């Protein structure tokens, strides 16, 4: 099953979501992070268990 995670930068540190999202939820989280001022926000595919 393909899921999605979100990666971004906050205060110069690289961050990755701890949870797996479906595509619409990942896009919502991306929008929230962009609105909060996070930099380089991107969604990437992830496989559960890896």
C-alpha positions in Angstrom: 0.0 0.0 0.0 1.4 3.4 -1.0 1.1 6.2 1.6 2.6 9.6 1.7 4.8 11.5 4.1 5.7 15.2 4.3 9.2 16.7 4.5 10.0 20.3 5.3 12.5 22.6 6.9 11.9 24.5 10.2 14.4 26.9 11.7 17.1 25.4 9.4 16.4 21.8 10.5 15.0 19.1 8.2 11.8 17.5 9.5 9.8 14.5 8.3 6.3 13.5 9.4 6.1 10.7 11.8 2.8 9.5 10.4 1.8 8.1 7.0 -1.0 10.0 5.2 -3.3 9.3 2.3 -2.8 11.8 -0.6 -5.6 14.3 0.4 -4.4 14.4 4.0 -0.8 14.9 2.9 -1.8 17.8 0.7 -3.8 19.3 3.6 -0.7 19.0 5.9 1.5 20.5 3.2 -0.9 23.5 3.1 -0.8 23.9 6.9 3.0 23.8 6.9 3.3 26.3 4.1 0.8 28.6 6.0 2.9 28.3 9.1 6.1 29.5 7.3 7.8 26.2 6.9 10.3 26.1 4.0 10.8 23.5 1.2 7.6 21.6 2.0 7.2 18.5 -0.2 5.2 15.3 -0.3 6.8 12.0 -1.1 5.6 8.4 -1.5 6.3 5.9 1.3 5.6 2.2 1.7 4.3 1.1 5.1 6.9 -0.8 7.0 9.9 0.8 5.2 
